[in-house]
Amino acid sequence: MTRKRTKRPMPVIFRLLRTLLLTLLYIPIQVVFIPLALIGVILGAYKGFRRSRQLGVSFSAIRALHYRWFGHYLNTRPDPLSVAFTKEFPCESHFGLWSLIGPLVISRRLFGFAKELGRLPEPGEETLASTPGRRLLVFDRIMEEAVDEMEQIVIPGVGFDLIAQRFTEGKDVRVFELDQFGTLNVKIETLKKAGIKHDWITYIPVDYSRESWVEKLLEAGFDKTKKALFLWESVSLFLEADVVKENLRQMAGLCVAGSKVAQDFYSDAFVSGELSGAARKASRMMGKMGEPWKFGIDMMDDPRGAVEAFLEECGLRITEFHQFGEKREVEPFYCIVESEKNLGPTKRFPRMSSPRPL
Ligand SMILES: C[S@@+](CC[C@H](N)C(=O)[O-])C[C@H]1O[C@@H](n2cnc3c(N)ncnc32)[C@H](O)[C@@H]1O
């Protein structure tokens, strides 16, 4: 038997010196970009804030698109489709994003400088800043596995996510994407301009806090007798608790054996902003942009148990649970959960030891 070699960590002093040296190399590049960034910020703000309001586009969906763009250029998740989309997208400036992130991209490529945004920690080691990047990879994995197992894929609150283009083109699976009218309309127009194929996807405009998305989904051809994946990424936090519950109950009602619901939950401390300064800032900004965060789960003592109890009320049972930051033993803030229709009694999971604050 061969012994596994473990890599010795670099002594702290060398790590500090290395970080200092890389930061010193990074600063001049950042300085060169300042004039571009000034123009970029104005362009980005005009398109992201003003144009999005004029066109009735979800600001949170634009923010989610940013992380796909960052992931492409910071090489944590190559995504040429999202980049091609952004170039034609009326509510974001490709140049604006470059002017802000360019120094980081260049420094990373030239000498391996990485800020939190460009880091991809191991599963369980996530921080708040690295969560959006890692989240995309978990949903990619879920989608990749489901695409050959399922007959239908439903993505409510899809925003500008192009995960369907990434995994389902040419596959024997029906895809339904749902979102509010303005957001879907701009998405389809931008896809056409960017030359991104989408003819196998059925788009369903709906505001599911006011109307029945189930009715619309059935009218659009969803088959209740066939296996489906419901992919609900970063949507529940924008809805009231009773709307989240009702939506999940309805998804459970449409699940035949083998179907799956994949979604994420944030903690109530994150949603209220109590978790940290960064969460507070983001929560306030989303409120100002007219998309306040509303729903979180109390994850303080036993995140898995709390999510399990919530899903149980909706007729669902956990099959996979990914708790971000778990290995860092910080206060739980985010998880991705895969579940199936609950057809029998569920098993309780042990409680976690006390977490320490972030
Ligand atoms: C943070 S974005 C996530 C988008 C996408 N799932 C992603 O990961 O890129 C939240 C999405 O939920 C949609 N949404 C929020 N409330 C909604 C509602 N009441 N009806 C339909 N869609 C809604 C927004 O329009 C937006 O596209």
The ligand as an ORCA input file, in Angstrom:
! r2SCAN-3c Opt
* xyz 0 1
  C     -32.279     36.197     -7.706
  S     -33.224     36.002     -9.153
  C     -32.748     34.359     -9.527
  C     -32.840     34.087    -10.980
  C     -32.329     32.725    -11.384
  N     -32.994     31.655    -10.709
  C     -30.849     32.644    -11.262
  O     -30.338     31.854    -10.451
  O     -30.166     33.367    -11.981
  C     -34.887     35.827     -8.584
  C     -35.871     35.616     -9.728
  O     -37.142     35.347     -9.159
  C     -38.111     36.005     -9.949
  N     -39.284     36.267     -9.121
  C     -39.326     36.875     -7.922
  N     -40.610     36.992     -7.521
  C     -41.374     36.435     -8.490
  C     -42.751     36.249     -8.665
  N     -43.601     36.677     -7.750
  N     -43.199     35.656     -9.787
  C     -42.322     35.218    -10.727
  N     -40.989     35.355    -10.624
  C     -40.522     35.962     -9.521
  C     -37.438     37.313    -10.350
  O     -38.067     37.909    -11.481
  C     -36.018     36.835    -10.620
  O     -35.819     36.476    -11.955
*
